[in-house]
Amino acid sequence: MWKNAINDAITKTLRNIDRFGEKFPHVSRNANYELIDNNDWTNGFWTGMLWLCYEYSNDERFRNAADKSVASFDQRLQDHVVLDHHDIGFLYSLSSKAQWIVEKDDSARQLTLQAADVLMNRWREPGRYIQAWGKKGDSKEEGRIIIDCLLNLPLLYWASEQTGDLTYRDVAVTQAEKSRRYLVRGDDSSYHTFFFNSETGEPIGGATHQGYTNGSTWTRGQAWGVYGFALSYRYTKDPLFLDTSKRLARYFLEHLPEDHVAYWDFNAPVGADTYRDSSASAIVAAGLLELISHMDEQDTERDYFQEMCMKSMTSLVERYATIGEEGAEGLLKHGSYYVHGGLSPDDYMIWGDYFYLEALIRLEKGIGGYWYERE
């Protein structure tokens, strides 16, 4: 099953190289990807897909396209194009860091280290957190952290390993710990975002941006937590991070509908027209594979997480993937970007396609993406 799904994804991705040209897919409208310049937080996912396809197939067409794409990330960094946010890890882990991992090109390594420094500039010492959005001094945004940032932290952990500078690691650990303390609720659900007093660091309270309500659990946010804390455990071996990933995973899996693919928010009223978010389930599947890799064989939950991962992936392949749909540009249908904002509530999401492909290739070939160095 996985091999057939991967082959279909590779065929579509190869065709999309010509379709997309130098543009980047973001989200779709009416089943066609919206193509944008390299100026959004999502651009790295397409480049990451090119690297995954190259590593699986050894087809040089993917490598050539990926190399060209990385060059645009170099230019973006030099010109500082829309980099006043924390998603530097999404952008450069899957582009230049992937190139370094695959090709051992030192210029790619240097570019990735420069990107890590840009992310470090988001650190706000008075509050001791990474500001998620907006420029320094932005009165609306300067006190905000969001759960998505957990997937940007591997860039800092990696930079610390590469340079020996523990400052990168200290910032990443502090951000992960603050996220664990304030974004994860006592019942193992999560806030999308949390605010602090930017001058004193005092906590103000949790909220949402893309979820149903401030007190609800936005499923993609919960998914970022599952994968993000597992990756922080990989780098730190702090058992609290492993335990937090497990807690968030349990909550996510226990609140799934019968077909094992999440709705867009766990607290949204469920009806025939309630939107799914296939991208959240793809992220969790990839995250569960990471989590399982750190669990002892004797851990009684390991088999449960493995079984639920397989059920979700099977459902994605059989019910949500575009396998056999020759004209389809995306890999996964029924993703939701920003339901309350009316932005692509039932479409392809490039990050959904990426994590779906990452999970498939890890299942089939053991390649776990580009969040850390290979052994």
C-alpha positions as CSV (number, residue, x, y, z in Angstrom):
1,M,0.0,0.0,0.0
2,W,2.7,2.5,1.0
3,K,4.8,1.9,-2.1
4,N,1.8,2.5,-4.4
5,A,1.0,5.7,-2.6
6,I,4.6,6.9,-2.8
7,N,4.8,6.1,-6.5
8,D,1.6,8.1,-7.2
9,A,3.0,11.0,-5.1
10,I,6.3,10.9,-7.1
11,T,4.5,11.0,-10.4
12,K,2.4,14.0,-9.3
13,T,5.4,15.8,-7.9
14,L,7.4,15.3,-11.0
15,R,4.5,16.7,-13.1
16,N,4.2,19.6,-10.7
17,I,7.8,20.7,-11.2
18,D,6.8,21.9,-14.7
19,R,3.5,23.2,-13.6
20,F,4.9,25.3,-10.7
21,G,8.1,26.5,-12.3
22,E,9.8,28.9,-10.0
23,K,6.7,29.4,-7.9
24,F,5.7,27.7,-4.7
25,P,2.4,25.9,-4.0
26,H,0.6,27.2,-0.8
27,V,-3.0,26.0,-0.5
28,S,-5.5,25.2,-3.2
29,R,-8.7,26.9,-4.3
30,N,-11.1,24.7,-6.3
31,A,-8.6,21.9,-6.4
32,N,-5.8,24.1,-8.0
33,Y,-2.8,25.1,-6.0
34,E,-2.4,28.8,-5.4
35,L,1.2,29.6,-6.6
36,I,3.2,32.2,-4.8
37,D,6.7,33.7,-4.7
38,N,9.1,32.6,-2.1
39,N,7.6,35.0,0.5
40,D,5.4,32.9,2.8
41,W,5.9,30.5,5.8
42,T,4.9,27.5,3.7
43,N,7.5,27.6,0.9
44,G,9.9,25.0,2.5
45,F,7.4,22.2,2.3
46,W,7.5,22.0,-1.5
47,T,11.3,22.0,-1.5
48,G,11.2,19.3,1.2
49,M,9.0,17.2,-1.0
50,L,11.5,17.5,-3.9
51,W,14.3,16.2,-1.6
52,L,12.1,13.3,-0.3
53,C,11.3,12.3,-3.9
54,Y,14.9,12.5,-4.9
55,E,16.1,10.3,-2.0
56,Y,13.4,7.7,-2.7
57,S,13.7,7.6,-6.4
58,N,17.3,8.8,-7.2
59,D,15.8,10.7,-10.1
60,E,18.1,13.7,-10.8
61,R,15.2,15.8,-12.0
62,F,14.0,16.1,-8.4
63,R,17.5,17.0,-7.2
64,N,18.0,19.6,-9.9
65,A,14.6,21.2,-9.0
66,A,15.5,21.1,-5.3
67,D,18.9,22.7,-5.8
68,K,17.3,25.5,-7.8
69,S,14.7,26.0,-5.1
70,V,17.3,26.3,-2.4
71,A,19.0,29.1,-4.4
72,S,15.8,31.1,-4.0
73,F,16.0,30.6,-0.2
74,D,19.5,31.9,-0.2
75,Q,18.3,35.1,-2.0
76,R,15.3,35.4,0.3
77,L,17.6,35.3,3.4
78,Q,20.0,37.9,1.9
79,D,17.1,40.2,1.1
80,H,15.2,39.4,4.3
81,V,12.0,38.8,2.5
82,V,9.1,38.2,4.9
83,L,11.2,36.7,7.7
84,D,9.8,38.6,10.6
85,H,8.2,35.5,12.1
86,H,9.3,32.3,13.8
87,D,8.8,29.9,10.8
88,I,12.4,30.1,9.8
89,G,12.7,26.4,10.8
90,F,10.0,25.3,8.4
91,L,11.6,27.3,5.6
92,Y,15.3,26.3,6.0
93,S,15.1,22.9,7.6
94,L,13.4,21.5,4.6
95,S,15.4,23.5,2.0
96,S,19.1,24.3,2.7
97,K,19.4,21.9,5.7
98,A,17.9,19.1,3.6
99,Q,20.5,20.0,0.9
100,W,23.2,19.7,3.4
101,I,22.0,16.4,4.7
102,V,21.7,14.9,1.2
103,E,24.6,16.5,-0.6
104,K,26.9,17.7,2.2
105,D,27.2,21.0,0.4
106,D,28.9,23.4,2.8
107,S,27.3,26.4,1.3
108,A,24.0,24.9,2.3
109,R,25.2,24.3,5.8
110,Q,26.4,27.9,6.1
111,L,23.0,29.2,4.7
112,T,21.2,27.1,7.3
113,L,23.4,28.5,10.1
114,Q,22.6,32.0,8.9
115,A,18.9,31.1,9.0
116,A,19.3,29.9,12.6
117,D,20.7,33.3,13.5
118,V,17.6,35.0,12.0
119,L,15.4,32.8,14.2
120,M,17.6,33.7,17.2
121,N,16.7,37.3,16.6
122,R,13.2,36.4,17.6
123,W,14.3,35.7,21.1
124,R,12.9,38.2,23.6
125,E,15.1,38.2,26.7
126,P,12.8,40.1,29.1
127,G,10.1,37.4,28.7
128,R,12.5,34.6,27.7
129,Y,10.6,33.3,24.7
130,I,10.6,33.4,20.9
131,Q,8.2,35.9,19.6
132,A,6.0,34.1,17.0
133,W,4.8,36.9,14.7
134,G,5.4,40.5,14.0
135,K,8.4,42.7,14.3
136,K,10.1,43.6,17.6
137,G,8.1,46.2,19.3
138,D,4.8,45.2,17.7
139,S,2.4,45.9,20.5
140,K,-0.1,43.3,19.4
141,E,2.4,40.5,18.8
142,E,5.4,41.0,21.0
143,G,4.0,38.8,23.8
144,R,2.8,35.9,21.7
145,I,4.2,32.3,21.4
146,I,2.4,29.6,19.4
147,I,2.6,25.8,19.5
148,D,3.7,25.7,15.8
149,C,7.1,27.0,17.0
150,L,8.0,23.5,18.3
151,L,8.8,22.4,14.7
152,N,11.1,25.4,14.2
153,L,13.2,24.5,17.2
154,P,15.1,21.7,15.5
155,L,16.9,24.4,13.4
156,L,18.4,25.8,16.7
157,Y,19.2,22.4,18.2
158,W,21.0,21.5,14.9
159,A,22.9,24.8,14.8
160,S,24.1,24.2,18.4
161,E,25.4,20.7,17.4
162,Q,27.1,22.1,14.3
163,T,28.8,25.1,15.9
164,G,29.3,24.0,19.5
165,D,27.5,27.2,20.6
166,L,25.1,26.2,23.4
167,T,23.2,29.5,23.1
168,Y,21.1,28.0,20.3
169,R,20.3,25.0,22.3
170,D,19.5,27.0,25.5
171,V,17.0,29.1,23.6
172,A,15.4,26.0,22.0
173,V,15.1,24.2,25.4
174,T,13.7,27.2,27.1
175,Q,11.1,27.7,24.4
176,A,10.1,24.0,24.5
177,E,9.8,24.1,28.3
178,K,7.8,27.3,28.2
179,S,5.5,25.7,25.6
180,R,5.1,22.6,27.7
181,R,4.2,24.7,30.7
182,Y,1.8,27.2,29.2
183,L,0.5,25.8,25.9
184,V,-0.3,22.2,27.2
185,R,-3.4,22.1,29.4
186,G,-3.9,19.8,32.4
187,D,-6.2,17.5,30.4
188,D,-3.5,17.1,27.7
189,S,-5.2,19.3,25.2
190,S,-3.4,22.5,24.0
191,Y,-3.8,26.2,23.3
192,H,-2.8,27.4,19.9
193,T,-1.2,30.5,21.3
194,F,-0.3,32.1,24.6
195,F,0.5,35.7,25.6
196,F,3.0,37.0,28.1
197,N,3.8,40.5,29.4
198,S,6.7,41.3,27.0
199,E,8.5,43.5,29.7
200,T,8.2,41.2,32.7
201,G,7.5,37.8,31.2
202,E,4.5,37.3,33.4
203,P,1.9,35.0,31.8
204,I,-1.3,36.6,30.6
205,G,-3.3,33.7,29.1
206,G,-4.0,31.3,26.3
207,A,-6.0,32.0,23.2
208,T,-6.5,30.8,19.6
209,H,-5.9,32.3,16.2
210,Q,-7.1,29.5,13.9
211,G,-9.1,27.3,16.3
212,Y,-12.8,27.3,17.2
213,T,-12.6,29.2,20.5
214,N,-9.9,30.3,22.9
215,G,-10.6,27.3,25.0
216,S,-10.9,24.7,22.2
217,T,-8.2,22.4,20.8
218,W,-7.2,23.2,17.3
219,T,-6.2,19.9,15.8
220,R,-3.3,21.0,13.8
221,G,-1.9,22.8,16.9
222,Q,-2.2,19.6,18.8
223,A,-0.4,17.8,16.0
224,W,2.5,20.3,16.0
225,G,2.9,19.5,19.7
226,V,3.0,15.7,19.2
227,Y,5.8,16.0,16.7
228,G,7.6,19.0,18.2
229,F,8.0,17.6,21.7
230,A,9.2,14.2,20.2
231,L,11.9,16.1,18.3
232,S,12.9,18.1,21.4
233,Y,13.3,14.8,23.2
234,R,15.5,13.5,20.3
235,Y,17.9,16.4,20.8
236,T,17.8,16.7,24.6
237,K,16.8,13.3,26.0
238,D,14.7,15.1,28.6
239,P,12.0,12.6,29.6
240,L,9.5,15.5,30.2
241,F,9.4,16.2,26.5
242,L,8.9,12.5,25.6
243,D,6.1,12.3,28.2
244,T,4.5,15.5,26.8
245,S,4.5,14.1,23.3
246,K,2.8,11.0,24.5
247,R,0.2,13.0,26.4
248,L,-0.7,15.1,23.4
249,A,-0.7,12.0,21.2
250,R,-3.1,10.2,23.5
251,Y,-5.5,13.1,23.5
252,F,-5.4,13.5,19.7
253,L,-6.0,9.8,19.1
254,E,-8.7,9.4,21.7
255,H,-10.7,12.2,20.0
256,L,-10.6,11.0,16.4
257,P,-13.8,10.1,14.5
258,E,-14.3,6.6,13.2
259,D,-12.2,7.0,10.1
260,H,-9.2,8.1,12.2
261,V,-8.8,11.5,10.4
262,A,-9.3,14.6,12.5
263,Y,-11.8,17.4,12.2
264,W,-10.4,20.9,12.1
265,D,-10.9,21.4,15.8
266,F,-11.7,18.9,18.5
267,N,-14.4,21.1,20.0
268,A,-16.1,22.3,16.9
269,P,-19.7,21.0,16.6
270,V,-19.7,17.9,14.4
271,G,-22.2,17.6,11.6
272,A,-22.3,16.4,8.0
273,D,-20.6,19.6,6.8
274,T,-17.9,19.9,9.5
275,Y,-14.5,20.4,7.9
276,R,-11.7,17.8,8.4
277,D,-8.1,18.7,8.5
278,S,-6.2,15.8,6.8
279,S,-3.0,17.8,7.3
280,A,-3.3,17.5,11.0
281,S,-3.6,13.7,10.8
282,A,-0.6,13.6,8.4
283,I,1.5,15.6,10.9
284,V,0.5,13.4,13.7
285,A,1.3,10.2,11.7
286,A,4.8,11.6,11.0
287,G,5.1,12.6,14.7
288,L,4.0,9.2,15.9
289,L,6.7,7.5,13.9
290,E,9.2,9.8,15.5
291,L,7.7,9.3,19.0
292,I,7.7,5.5,18.6
293,S,11.3,5.5,17.6
294,H,12.2,6.7,21.1
295,M,10.0,4.3,23.0
296,D,11.3,1.2,24.6
297,E,10.0,-2.1,23.2
298,Q,8.6,-2.9,26.7
299,D,6.5,0.4,26.8
300,T,2.9,-0.8,26.8
301,E,1.8,2.2,24.7
302,R,4.2,1.6,21.9
303,D,1.9,-1.0,20.1
304,Y,-1.1,1.3,20.6
305,F,0.6,4.3,19.0
306,Q,1.9,2.1,16.2
307,E,-1.6,0.6,15.5
308,M,-3.2,4.1,15.5
309,C,-0.6,5.5,13.2
310,M,-1.2,2.7,10.8
311,K,-5.0,3.2,11.0
312,S,-4.6,6.9,10.3
313,M,-2.2,6.4,7.4
314,T,-4.4,3.7,5.9
315,S,-7.4,6.1,6.0
316,L,-5.4,8.9,4.5
317,V,-4.3,6.7,1.7
318,E,-7.7,5.1,1.0
319,R,-10.1,7.9,1.6
320,Y,-8.2,11.3,1.4
321,A,-5.3,10.8,-1.0
322,T,-5.7,11.6,-4.7
323,I,-4.2,8.3,-5.8
324,G,-5.2,7.5,-9.4
325,E,-6.6,11.1,-10.0
326,E,-4.3,12.0,-12.8
327,G,-5.1,15.7,-13.0
328,A,-4.8,16.3,-9.3
329,E,-2.1,18.8,-8.2
330,G,-2.2,17.9,-4.5
331,L,-1.7,14.6,-2.6
332,L,-4.2,15.0,0.2
333,K,-7.7,16.3,0.0
334,H,-9.8,17.8,2.8
335,G,-7.2,19.9,4.6
336,S,-8.2,23.0,6.4
337,Y,-6.1,26.1,6.6
338,Y,-8.1,28.8,8.5
339,V,-11.7,27.9,8.8
340,H,-12.9,31.0,10.7
341,G,-11.0,33.2,8.2
342,G,-12.6,31.5,5.3
343,L,-9.2,30.5,3.9
344,S,-9.2,27.2,2.1
345,P,-11.3,25.2,4.6
346,D,-11.5,22.1,2.4
347,D,-8.5,21.9,0.0
348,Y,-5.0,20.8,-0.5
349,M,-2.4,22.1,2.0
350,I,1.3,21.9,0.9
351,W,2.3,21.0,4.5
352,G,-0.3,18.2,4.5
353,D,1.2,16.9,1.3
354,Y,4.7,17.1,2.8
355,F,4.0,15.3,6.1
356,Y,1.9,12.7,4.3
357,L,4.9,12.0,2.0
358,E,7.4,12.1,4.9
359,A,5.4,9.5,6.8
360,L,5.0,7.3,3.8
361,I,8.7,7.3,3.0
362,R,9.6,6.7,6.6
363,L,7.3,3.7,6.7
364,E,8.7,2.3,3.4
365,K,12.3,3.3,3.5
366,G,13.1,4.6,6.9
367,I,13.9,8.2,5.8
368,G,12.7,10.5,8.6
369,G,12.7,13.9,6.9
370,Y,15.2,16.7,7.6
371,W,14.7,17.7,11.2
372,Y,18.0,16.2,12.3
373,E,21.3,14.8,11.1
374,R,21.3,11.3,9.8
375,E,23.4,8.7,11.7
